[in-house]
Amino acid sequence: MVVKGQARVRIENRQFDLGADQGTYVPQGAIHRLGNPGDEVLEIVEVQTGSYLEEDDIVRLEDSFGRAVAGPRESGRVRPRLKVIPT
């Protein structure tokens, strides 16, 4: 949910922008990206659902902010994937 600013969202091959008071759903396992295409600070609220809500289930396919890019844990579970759009 966008609280302030404008978000550029890509889920799989679909890209769209969201403004204040707008949100979207990212299905489990979907490759997705989030970025700020504007000059205003982007503030969002992210809500995770499911039985496992830790950060170590994120598979980073690329990262412009220096965080480790790593594959899924050895458990073989399907992992959500996050790609960050540089601002």
C-alpha positions in Angstrom: 0.0 0.0 0.0 1.4 3.4 -1.0 1.2 5.9 1.8 3.0 8.8 0.1 4.6 9.3 -3.3 4.5 7.1 -6.4 5.6 3.5 -6.8 6.6 1.8 -10.0 5.7 -1.9 -9.6 6.6 -4.9 -11.8 5.1 -8.3 -11.2 6.4 -10.8 -13.6 6.0 -9.1 -17.1 3.4 -6.5 -16.0 4.5 -3.0 -15.0 2.3 -0.2 -13.5 2.4 2.8 -11.2 0.6 3.2 -7.9 -0.2 6.4 -6.1 -1.2 7.2 -2.5 -3.9 4.9 -1.1 -3.3 2.3 -3.8 -1.9 -1.1 -3.4 -1.4 -4.5 -5.1 -1.0 -8.2 -4.3 2.2 -10.1 -5.2 1.5 -13.9 -5.5 3.9 -16.2 -3.8 6.9 -17.0 -6.0 6.2 -14.1 -8.4 9.3 -12.2 -9.6 8.6 -8.6 -8.6 10.3 -5.2 -8.4 9.4 -1.9 -6.6 10.9 1.5 -7.3 10.3 5.2 -6.9 10.0 6.9 -10.3 9.4 10.4 -8.8 11.2 13.0 -6.8 9.0 12.7 -3.8 9.9 10.3 -1.0 8.0 7.0 -1.4 6.5 5.6 1.7 4.8 2.2 1.6 3.3 -0.4 4.0 4.2 -4.0 3.1 2.1 -6.8 4.5 3.3 -10.4 4.4 1.0 -13.3 4.9 1.5 -17.1 5.3 3.0 -19.4 7.9 6.6 -18.2 7.4 7.4 -14.5 7.6 11.1 -14.2 8.0 13.5 -12.2 5.7 15.6 -15.3 4.9 13.1 -16.6 2.4 13.7 -13.8 0.0 15.7 -14.6 -3.2 17.4 -11.5 -4.5 17.9 -11.8 -8.3 19.8 -8.5 -8.4 20.3 -5.7 -5.9 21.5 -2.2 -6.5 21.9 -1.5 -2.7 24.8 -3.9 -1.8 22.8 -6.6 -0.2 23.8 -10.2 -0.9 22.3 -11.8 -4.0 21.6 -15.4 -3.0 19.6 -18.4 -4.0 16.9 -20.1 -2.0 17.6 -22.1 1.1 18.2 -25.9 0.6 14.7 -26.8 1.8 13.4 -26.6 -1.7 10.5 -24.4 -0.8 9.2 -22.0 -3.4 10.5 -18.5 -2.4 9.2 -15.1 -3.1 11.7 -13.1 -5.3 12.5 -9.4 -5.0 14.3 -7.2 -7.5 15.0 -3.6 -6.5 14.8 -0.7 -9.0 17.4 1.9 -8.3 16.1 5.4 -7.7 
